[in-house]
Amino acid sequence: MSEIVAIVALLAVFGFFRWPGRGAPEVGALKRTVRDLQRELEVTQTELDQQRQQVAELAERLDFAERRLVQMQSGKPLPPPSA
C-alpha cells in the first residue's frame, strides 16, 4: 500500500493529475488512478509469483538431470535429492 501512495505522490508532483478550480485534486480521478495502480500492482505480483514457481520447477529439473548424469557416469544408484 505504501508503494501506491508513493506512486500517486510522484504522479501528483510531476503534474499527472489535473487540478481543477482552486487547486484541489479531483477525488474521483485520484480514486480511479489509485484503483488502476492497485490492479496493475496485483497483476505484476501474480506474474512474479508465477515466474518464481517456474524458476523453482526448473531448478528441480536441473537438479534431477545433474543427479542422473552422475548416476550414468559412475554406475551408482541415483543419489537422493538434497532437502
Steps between C-alpha positions, in 0.01 A plus 500: 500500500785739576630441146170621358502811716855575386405455133196725535712764674757489221231527235357803677842664523565452130163644402327179395175608661293794387425740781163665421373812674693616805775244469315214672542162332199332348430224751335274246801516269735427790292199606493366144876545469566326831269211402679469165837496674377239749378276217829539315694419817287189562551379142874559528513314832310205351737486204801516733360216713450288186855568385637408842311170481638431153856571616453264795371225269789552259747480789348166605527368144860614473582334831343176380687514169832560679437207736403281205824587317701414810320167522563421135870592521576316822269203466373568852137534600344844476581704812202638694407863434633754748237639734 
